[in-house]
Amino acid sequence: MADQLIYPLIRGFRHGFASITLKFQLDGGKTVQMFCKSINYGRTRSRGLVRGNHPDPIAKTRGENEYKASVEMALAEYRLLIAEIGAGYGDKVFDTIVTYGETGFETVTDVIQGCTIDDDDASNSQGPDPLMRKLDLAPLKILMAGVDDLEFPLTAPVP
């Protein structure tokens, strides 16, 4: 269910970056919650067009989804996450859970499924800024607010 927005909604709070809770759901049900500088994710559907002897397309294919996700965190949080995942951290599959909550709005949770750390980039430079690590999470699926973008979600074949 979507939030009821009554206009004008003024002198209140809306969702901001501080409204986010970030958790990593690891093997064995272990959950690691931590701070991050940024969390970015999304889905792109690439569709083919069916054309005929007319300038306009006749239809489009269902297409293929591609998912992307990245998180940037301070060195201490990165080291904690890697320690919790353990040796072979680049081969371990986990989910990333992003929850948005703010007073007056329902809490919304996005689930980034089937993540692996396929790229971890160190950002070190002279100056007062903290040392940061940016991770590419290479997800297999993203459920925005728990909702699948596919009308017919992927299921295991029935024998």
Backbone as ProteinMPNN parsed JSONL, in Angstrom:
{"seq_chain_A": "MADQLIYPLIRGFRHGFASITLKFQLDGGKTVQMFCKSINYGRTRSRGLVRGNHPDPIAKTRGENEYKASVEMALAEYRLLIAEIGAGYGDKVFDTIVTYGETGFETVTDVIQGCTIDDDDASNSQGPDPLMRKLDLAPLKILMAGVDDLEFPLTAPVP", "coords_chain_A": {"N_chain_A": [[0.842, -1.185, 0.0], [0.519, 2.212, -0.773], [1.727, 5.305, 0.637], [-0.587, 7.688, 1.984], [-0.798, 10.744, 0.65], [-1.449, 13.888, 1.643], [-2.106, 16.964, 0.438], [-1.536, 20.406, 1.21], [1.424, 18.931, 2.341], [3.174, 20.05, 4.719], [5.743, 21.444, 6.838], [6.651, 19.108, 7.992], [8.424, 15.967, 8.065], [10.134, 14.42, 5.386], [11.287, 11.533, 3.572], [14.747, 11.12, 3.872], [18.304, 10.756, 3.446], [19.136, 9.961, 5.962], [16.997, 8.472, 6.76], [17.353, 5.9, 6.052], [18.011, 2.455, 6.664], [20.57, 0.134, 6.545], [21.222, -3.218, 5.867], [23.006, -6.288, 5.752], [22.241, -9.496, 4.789], [23.546, -12.416, 5.633], [25.018, -15.733, 5.072], [23.479, -18.433, 6.857], [21.602, -16.923, 8.173], [22.677, -14.758, 9.46], [22.828, -11.326, 10.267], [24.13, -8.202, 9.355], [24.253, -4.959, 10.3], [24.929, -1.672, 9.237], [26.527, 1.593, 8.877], [26.571, 3.685, 5.949], [27.981, 5.578, 3.236], [26.816, 5.905, 0.788], [24.22, 4.263, -1.017], [23.325, 2.699, -3.859], [21.133, 1.557, -6.359], [19.424, -0.315, -8.944], [17.239, -1.177, -11.727], [17.258, -2.221, -15.099], [15.427, -2.67, -18.001], [15.896, -4.243, -20.965], [14.48, -4.161, -24.04], [13.355, -5.712, -27.049], [12.217, -4.583, -30.232], [9.41, -5.336, -32.255], [9.097, -5.17, -35.632], [7.557, -4.125, -38.692], [6.429, -3.523, -42.019], [6.186, -0.68, -41.602], [6.618, 2.615, -40.219], [6.22, 2.737, -37.433], [6.706, 0.677, -34.484], [5.406, -2.665, -34.156], [5.062, -4.179, -31.866], [6.551, -5.036, -28.699], [9.181, -6.966, -27.191], [9.228, -9.022, -24.203], [11.668, -8.751, -23.038], [14.832, -8.375, -21.264], [16.027, -8.288, -17.939], [18.419, -6.319, -16.194], [20.35, -5.878, -13.332], [21.727, -3.604, -10.958], [23.882, -2.635, -8.296], [25.449, -0.721, -5.773], [27.524, 0.11, -3.011], [28.889, 2.484, -0.795], [31.211, 2.808, 1.742], [32.815, 3.545, 4.906], [36.22, 2.668, 5.757], [36.412, 1.125, 8.171], [33.816, -0.017, 8.423], [33.754, -1.485, 6.06], [35.831, -3.339, 6.546], [34.696, -4.726, 8.702], [32.423, -5.872, 7.448], [33.656, -7.557, 5.522], [35.061, -9.256, 7.237], [32.904, -10.493, 8.532], [31.64, -11.805, 6.398], [33.712, -13.467, 5.562], [36.527, -15.602, 4.538], [37.054, -15.938, 1.037], [35.234, -14.065, 0.28], [34.431, -12.864, -2.108], [33.061, -14.822, -3.433], [30.848, -15.459, -1.985], [27.345, -15.486, -1.575], [24.82, -13.153, -0.825], [22.103, -11.229, 0.62], [21.063, -7.826, 0.36], [19.549, -5.461, 2.361], [17.5, -2.711, 2.314], [15.964, -0.341, 4.167], [13.459, 2.089, 4.469], [12.345, 4.534, 6.595], [10.154, 6.83, 8.129], [8.629, 9.165, 10.292], [5.147, 9.268, 10.168], [4.915, 8.067, 7.745], [4.583, 4.902, 6.043], [6.779, 2.137, 6.686], [9.167, 1.131, 4.343], [10.652, -1.508, 2.543], [13.326, -2.402, 0.508], [14.649, -5.141, -1.229], [17.66, -6.42, -2.147], [18.655, -8.949, -3.957], [20.704, -11.932, -4.069], [23.407, -11.006, -4.045], [26.887, -10.501, -4.775], [30.221, -9.639, -3.997], [31.686, -8.156, -6.445], [33.438, -6.219, -7.135], [35.651, -4.292, -5.378], [36.6, -1.201, -4.418], [39.172, 0.918, -3.466], [39.357, 4.155, -2.081], [41.563, 6.426, -1.576], [43.022, 9.348, -0.41], [44.97, 12.347, 0.073], [44.143, 14.504, 2.756], [41.355, 15.642, 4.831], [39.253, 13.821, 4.675], [37.592, 10.668, 5.393], [38.909, 7.323, 4.887], [37.605, 5.435, 2.254], [35.576, 2.747, 0.899], [34.286, 1.389, -2.041], [31.807, -0.753, -3.149], [30.83, -3.072, -5.639], [27.9, -4.733, -5.946], [26.655, -6.551, -7.654], [23.888, -7.717, -8.137], [21.313, -10.323, -8.45], [18.608, -9.915, -8.499], [16.175, -7.396, -7.757], [13.857, -6.324, -5.453], [11.749, -3.833, -5.322], [10.336, -2.145, -2.729], [9.448, -4.608, -1.95], [8.131, -5.644, -4.131], [7.849, -7.494, -7.085], [9.052, -6.785, -10.342], [8.235, -8.227, -12.481], [5.472, -9.648, -14.189], [5.099, -12.358, -14.24], [6.904, -13.946, -12.132], [10.201, -15.448, -11.816], [10.36, -18.885, -11.321], [11.107, -22.122, -9.925], [11.466, -24.933, -12.124], [8.787, -27.276, -12.558], [8.863, -30.671, -11.834]], "CA_chain_A": [[0.0, 0.0, 0.0], [1.29, 3.455, -0.836], [1.384, 6.313, 1.634], [-1.583, 8.678, 1.626], [-0.229, 12.087, 0.666], [-2.472, 14.928, 1.706], [-1.442, 18.224, 0.125], [-0.077, 20.467, 1.233], [2.109, 18.319, 3.476], [4.233, 21.004, 5.041], [6.247, 21.474, 8.209], [6.879, 17.743, 8.464], [9.63, 15.352, 7.532], [10.057, 13.474, 4.278], [12.418, 10.609, 3.585], [16.071, 11.616, 3.524], [19.32, 9.7, 3.543], [19.156, 9.486, 7.35], [15.842, 7.594, 6.951], [17.72, 4.573, 5.545], [18.723, 1.45, 7.446], [21.228, -0.795, 5.631], [21.59, -4.494, 6.477], [23.445, -7.377, 4.892], [21.766, -10.788, 5.284], [24.592, -13.357, 5.239], [24.732, -17.16, 5.248], [23.093, -18.859, 8.189], [20.685, -15.97, 8.776], [23.394, -13.693, 10.158], [22.546, -9.996, 9.74], [25.087, -7.166, 9.727], [23.717, -3.624, 10.033], [26.022, -0.698, 9.299], [26.421, 2.891, 8.221], [27.168, 3.784, 4.618], [27.976, 6.925, 2.674], [25.83, 5.865, -0.289], [23.727, 2.961, -1.495], [22.685, 2.968, -5.147], [20.729, 0.319, -7.02], [18.377, -0.115, -9.937], [16.918, -2.207, -12.714], [17.077, -1.768, -16.474], [14.829, -3.696, -18.865], [16.242, -4.068, -22.384], [13.431, -4.8, -24.834], [13.457, -5.686, -28.502], [11.01, -4.128, -30.918], [8.929, -6.096, -33.407], [8.805, -4.191, -36.677], [7.026, -4.59, -39.973], [6.577, -2.539, -43.098], [5.601, 0.572, -41.159], [7.59, 3.314, -39.376], [5.995, 2.464, -36.01], [6.842, -0.721, -34.103], [4.165, -3.423, -33.983], [5.011, -4.621, -30.471], [7.88, -5.159, -28.091], [9.386, -8.217, -26.466], [9.256, -8.885, -22.75], [13.008, -8.234, -22.776], [15.712, -8.95, -20.244], [16.376, -7.38, -16.85], [19.764, -6.228, -15.641], [20.299, -5.212, -12.034], [23.005, -3.073, -10.494], [23.848, -2.101, -6.932], [26.761, -0.403, -5.216], [27.484, 0.733, -1.694], [30.151, 3.1, -0.401], [31.288, 2.832, 3.202], [34.128, 3.83, 5.482], [37.119, 1.522, 5.846], [36.086, 0.274, 9.321], [32.623, -0.792, 8.087], [34.171, -2.441, 5.033], [36.594, -4.42, 7.193], [33.737, -5.518, 9.47], [31.624, -6.669, 6.513], [34.503, -8.62, 4.956], [35.325, -10.216, 8.321], [31.673, -11.25, 8.774], [31.426, -12.7, 5.254], [34.775, -14.462, 5.695], [37.414, -15.927, 3.414], [36.301, -16.203, -0.182], [34.114, -13.109, 0.302], [33.985, -12.57, -3.474], [32.244, -15.936, -3.916], [29.709, -15.681, -1.086], [26.107, -14.836, -2.01], [24.073, -12.588, 0.298], [21.103, -10.226, 0.271], [21.218, -6.497, 0.948], [18.215, -4.996, 2.714], [17.464, -1.269, 2.508], [14.671, 0.016, 4.744], [13.207, 3.52, 4.573], [11.308, 4.805, 7.579], [10.04, 8.212, 8.59], [7.393, 9.393, 11.027], [4.016, 9.667, 9.329], [4.914, 7.262, 6.524], [4.813, 3.496, 6.296], [8.153, 1.694, 6.467], [9.303, 0.446, 3.061], [11.896, -2.273, 2.46], [13.795, -2.91, -0.778], [15.534, -6.281, -1.03], [18.592, -6.622, -3.26], [18.899, -10.373, -3.776], [21.766, -12.628, -4.803], [24.577, -10.135, -4.202], [28.268, -10.924, -4.574], [31.121, -8.486, -4.116], [32.442, -8.366, -7.677], [34.419, -5.155, -7.281], [35.803, -3.436, -4.204], [37.499, -0.144, -4.852], [39.671, 1.768, -2.383], [39.474, 5.562, -2.422], [42.466, 6.995, -0.574], [43.664, 10.567, -0.883], [45.419, 13.266, 1.114], [43.119, 15.43, 3.197], [40.638, 15.313, 6.059], [38.169, 12.864, 4.463], [37.886, 9.297, 5.821], [39.191, 6.347, 3.842], [36.338, 4.84, 1.826], [35.565, 1.596, 0.003], [33.07, 1.297, -2.845], [31.598, -2.149, -3.528], [29.837, -3.429, -6.65], [27.218, -5.881, -5.357], [26.263, -7.456, -8.742], [22.719, -8.507, -7.721], [20.538, -11.121, -9.401], [17.22, -9.46, -8.484], [15.848, -6.336, -6.808], [12.436, -6.159, -5.171], [11.492, -2.484, -4.824], [9.213, -2.191, -1.782], [8.996, -5.992, -1.884], [7.304, -5.953, -5.296], [8.564, -7.981, -8.265], [8.698, -6.025, -11.541], [7.728, -9.154, -13.496], [4.121, -10.145, -14.002], [5.272, -13.784, -13.988], [8.25, -14.086, -11.562], [10.979, -16.66, -12.042], [10.129, -19.973, -10.37], [11.788, -23.376, -10.279], [10.642, -25.79, -12.982], [8.065, -28.347, -11.882], [9.235, -31.942, -12.502]], "C_chain_A": [[0.88, 1.24, 0.0], [0.825, 4.413, 0.254], [0.298, 7.238, 1.095], [-0.938, 10.051, 1.748], [-1.364, 13.097, 0.617], [-1.754, 16.262, 1.498], [-2.181, 19.379, 0.75], [0.475, 19.822, 2.507], [3.322, 19.195, 3.77], [4.59, 20.891, 6.513], [6.379, 20.082, 8.818], [8.186, 17.235, 7.898], [9.274, 14.447, 6.376], [11.28, 12.587, 4.366], [13.695, 11.309, 3.114], [17.069, 10.478, 3.699], [19.387, 9.128, 4.959], [17.975, 8.572, 7.661], [16.163, 6.143, 6.593], [18.406, 3.732, 6.617], [19.272, 0.432, 6.451], [21.64, -2.049, 6.395], [22.048, -5.452, 5.387], [23.007, -8.683, 5.542], [22.707, -11.859, 4.743], [24.134, -14.803, 5.424], [24.351, -17.463, 6.684], [22.178, -17.881, 8.892], [21.355, -14.846, 9.535], [23.135, -12.355, 9.47], [23.579, -9.008, 10.272], [24.488, -5.827, 9.316], [24.856, -2.626, 10.157], [25.682, 0.606, 8.608], [27.021, 2.798, 6.823], [27.12, 5.241, 4.191], [26.957, 7.01, 1.539], [25.441, 4.422, -0.564], [22.91, 3.266, -2.744], [22.341, 1.637, -5.802], [19.607, 0.61, -7.999], [18.252, -1.282, -10.884], [16.771, -1.542, -14.073], [16.505, -2.93, -17.277], [15.193, -3.346, -20.302], [15.224, -4.858, -23.201], [13.759, -4.707, -26.325], [12.139, -5.222, -29.103], [10.693, -5.042, -32.089], [8.505, -5.071, -34.449], [8.263, -4.878, -37.923], [7.248, -3.51, -41.008], [5.828, -1.248, -42.761], [6.619, 1.274, -40.264], [7.44, 3.039, -37.873], [6.211, 0.984, -35.702], [5.465, -1.364, -33.903], [3.97, -3.798, -32.516], [6.428, -4.58, -29.906], [7.969, -6.489, -27.361], [9.357, -7.953, -24.97], [10.631, -8.408, -22.295], [13.774, -8.992, -21.708], [16.031, -7.887, -19.203], [17.866, -7.444, -16.547], [19.658, -5.412, -14.369], [21.686, -4.719, -11.671], [22.817, -2.552, -9.079], [25.28, -1.824, -6.499], [26.556, 0.281, -3.869], [28.859, 1.313, -1.409], [30.136, 3.256, 1.113], [32.702, 3.149, 3.651], [34.912, 2.533, 5.656], [36.755, 0.586, 7.0], [34.859, -0.591, 9.039], [32.942, -1.846, 7.039], [34.887, -3.634, 5.67], [35.682, -5.313, 8.03], [32.931, -6.425, 8.555], [32.431, -7.829, 5.958], [34.807, -9.676, 6.013], [34.096, -11.085, 8.582], [31.371, -12.213, 7.631], [32.463, -13.813, 5.279], [35.592, -14.665, 4.433], [36.577, -16.339, 2.203], [35.124, -15.252, -0.333], [33.602, -12.757, -1.083], [33.095, -13.649, -4.06], [31.024, -16.2, -3.059], [28.515, -14.864, -1.568], [25.329, -14.377, -0.777], [23.031, -11.613, -0.237], [21.428, -8.915, 0.984], [19.816, -5.938, 1.151], [18.288, -3.507, 3.042], [16.057, -0.902, 2.969], [14.589, 1.526, 4.899], [12.093, 3.731, 5.591], [11.34, 6.255, 8.002], [8.686, 8.371, 9.26], [6.301, 9.898, 10.088], [3.928, 8.904, 8.022], [5.085, 5.8, 6.897], [6.278, 3.157, 6.017], [8.193, 0.851, 5.197], [10.645, -0.262, 3.031], [12.14, -2.725, 1.032], [14.769, -4.042, -0.487], [16.354, -6.482, -2.302], [19.118, -8.045, -3.098], [20.091, -10.879, -4.592], [22.997, -11.787, -5.045], [25.878, -10.921, -4.039], [29.129, -9.675, -4.714], [32.034, -8.742, -5.303], [33.49, -7.294, -7.914], [34.467, -4.407, -5.959], [36.946, -2.481, -4.491], [37.881, 0.727, -3.663], [39.818, 3.2, -2.888], [40.285, 6.239, -1.318], [43.13, 8.244, -1.15], [44.028, 11.445, 0.305], [44.264, 14.183, 1.48], [42.357, 14.904, 4.403], [39.561, 14.235, 5.91], [38.562, 11.459, 4.923], [38.197, 8.399, 4.624], [37.902, 5.587, 3.542], [36.58, 3.616, 0.943], [34.227, 1.594, -0.728], [32.967, -0.131, -3.364], [30.538, -2.251, -4.612], [29.213, -4.73, -6.169], [26.667, -6.873, -6.378], [25.048, -8.324, -8.4], [22.082, -9.306, -8.847], [19.097, -10.634, -9.514], [17.085, -8.33, -7.48], [14.33, -6.262, -6.684], [12.247, -4.775, -4.543], [10.215, -2.525, -3.989], [8.608, -3.591, -1.724], [8.191, -6.457, -3.084], [8.193, -6.369, -6.466], [8.119, -7.177, -9.479], [8.103, -6.915, -12.624], [6.305, -9.595, -13.17], [4.142, -11.641, -13.665], [6.691, -14.0, -13.473], [8.883, -15.436, -11.862], [10.687, -17.663, -10.941], [10.882, -21.202, -10.838], [10.878, -24.205, -11.157], [9.981, -26.903, -12.154], [8.399, -29.656, -12.6], [8.043, -32.676, -13.035]], "O_chain_A": [[1.884, 1.291, 0.711], [-0.309, 4.343, 0.727], [0.261, 7.536, -0.099], [-0.573, 10.469, 2.846], [-2.136, 13.142, -0.341], [-0.895, 16.64, 2.294], [-3.409, 19.324, 0.813], [0.037, 20.139, 3.613], [4.365, 19.073, 3.127], [3.848, 20.325, 7.316], [6.232, 19.912, 10.028], [8.961, 17.996, 7.318], [8.236, 13.785, 6.386], [12.2, 12.854, 5.139], [13.707, 11.995, 2.093], [16.694, 9.363, 4.062], [19.665, 7.942, 5.135], [17.948, 7.953, 8.725], [15.337, 5.255, 6.806], [19.253, 4.215, 7.368], [18.532, -0.076, 5.608], [22.311, -1.973, 7.424], [21.551, -5.431, 4.261], [23.348, -8.958, 6.693], [22.68, -12.177, 3.554], [23.018, -15.065, 5.872], [24.843, -16.826, 7.616], [21.988, -17.991, 10.103], [20.677, -14.054, 10.19], [23.211, -12.254, 8.246], [23.87, -8.973, 11.467], [24.244, -5.583, 8.134], [25.664, -2.719, 11.081], [24.704, 0.715, 7.868], [27.867, 1.946, 6.55], [26.332, 6.033, 4.708], [26.315, 8.042, 1.344], [26.226, 3.494, -0.37], [21.925, 4.002, -2.689], [23.147, 0.707, -5.804], [18.928, 1.632, -7.907], [19.034, -2.233, -10.854], [16.23, -0.442, -14.186], [17.035, -4.041, -17.239], [14.838, -2.276, -20.795], [15.122, -6.077, -23.067], [14.364, -3.738, -26.785], [11.072, -5.45, -28.533], [11.586, -5.468, -32.821], [7.662, -4.212, -34.186], [8.495, -6.065, -38.154], [8.151, -2.684, -40.88], [4.968, -0.788, -43.512], [7.414, 0.601, -39.607], [8.418, 3.102, -37.129], [5.938, 0.127, -36.543], [4.498, -0.698, -33.534], [2.858, -3.741, -31.991], [7.368, -4.142, -30.567], [6.954, -7.063, -26.965], [9.448, -6.809, -24.526], [10.744, -7.73, -21.273], [13.405, -10.097, -21.31], [16.274, -6.729, -19.54], [18.486, -8.503, -16.636], [18.972, -4.391, -14.323], [22.691, -5.333, -12.027], [21.737, -2.089, -8.71], [26.199, -2.581, -6.811], [25.544, 0.94, -3.632], [29.876, 0.705, -1.741], [29.177, 3.768, 1.691], [33.657, 3.037, 2.883], [34.339, 1.445, 5.696], [36.785, -0.632, 6.827], [34.854, -1.775, 9.376], [32.456, -2.974, 7.12], [34.583, -4.789, 5.369], [35.873, -6.528, 8.065], [32.768, -7.611, 8.842], [31.95, -8.962, 5.926], [34.811, -10.869, 5.71], [34.229, -12.284, 8.827], [30.894, -13.323, 7.87], [32.132, -14.975, 5.044], [35.386, -14.007, 3.414], [35.543, -16.994, 2.329], [34.134, -15.578, -0.988], [32.437, -12.384, -1.223], [32.439, -13.424, -5.078], [30.234, -17.089, -3.378], [28.655, -13.695, -1.926], [25.197, -15.121, 0.195], [23.073, -11.223, -1.404], [21.998, -8.91, 2.076], [18.997, -5.938, 0.232], [19.034, -3.091, 3.928], [15.08, -1.123, 2.252], [15.518, 2.165, 5.393], [11.011, 3.16, 5.454], [12.404, 6.838, 8.208], [7.703, 7.767, 8.829], [6.511, 10.834, 9.317], [2.97, 9.074, 7.268], [5.661, 5.483, 7.937], [6.933, 3.816, 5.209], [7.357, -0.031, 5.0], [11.66, 0.302, 3.441], [11.28, -3.352, 0.414], [15.618, -3.923, 0.396], [15.808, -6.687, -3.386], [19.928, -8.316, -2.211], [20.433, -10.336, -5.643], [23.58, -11.838, -6.128], [25.953, -11.877, -3.266], [28.792, -8.763, -5.469], [33.031, -9.455, -5.189], [34.339, -7.437, -8.794], [33.438, -3.94, -5.47], [38.079, -2.879, -4.763], [37.013, 1.216, -2.938], [40.335, 3.434, -3.981], [39.753, 6.579, -0.26], [43.72, 8.209, -2.23], [43.472, 11.307, 1.395], [43.492, 14.592, 0.613], [42.68, 13.841, 4.934], [39.009, 13.778, 6.911], [39.735, 11.093, 4.852], [37.795, 8.684, 3.496], [37.198, 5.151, 4.453], [37.636, 3.47, 0.327], [33.172, 1.773, -0.119], [33.915, -0.659, -3.946], [29.488, -1.614, -4.534], [29.916, -5.727, -6.0], [26.242, -7.96, -5.986], [25.165, -9.55, -8.376], [22.275, -9.018, -10.028], [18.43, -10.906, -10.512], [17.789, -8.3, -6.471], [13.615, -6.154, -7.68], [12.553, -4.576, -3.367], [9.149, -2.894, -4.483], [7.412, -3.749, -1.481], [7.624, -7.549, -3.061], [9.163, -5.687, -6.797], [6.927, -6.911, -9.635], [7.525, -6.411, -13.588], [5.98, -9.88, -12.018], [3.306, -12.126, -12.902], [7.603, -14.216, -14.272], [8.197, -16.424, -12.125], [10.759, -17.329, -9.758], [11.251, -21.309, -12.008], [9.661, -24.198, -10.975], [10.553, -27.397, -11.182], [8.245, -29.756, -13.817], [8.189, -33.751, -13.617]]}, "name": "protein", "num_of_chains": 1, "seq": "MADQLIYPLIRGFRHGFASITLKFQLDGGKTVQMFCKSINYGRTRSRGLVRGNHPDPIAKTRGENEYKASVEMALAEYRLLIAEIGAGYGDKVFDTIVTYGETGFETVTDVIQGCTIDDDDASNSQGPDPLMRKLDLAPLKILMAGVDDLEFPLTAPVP"}
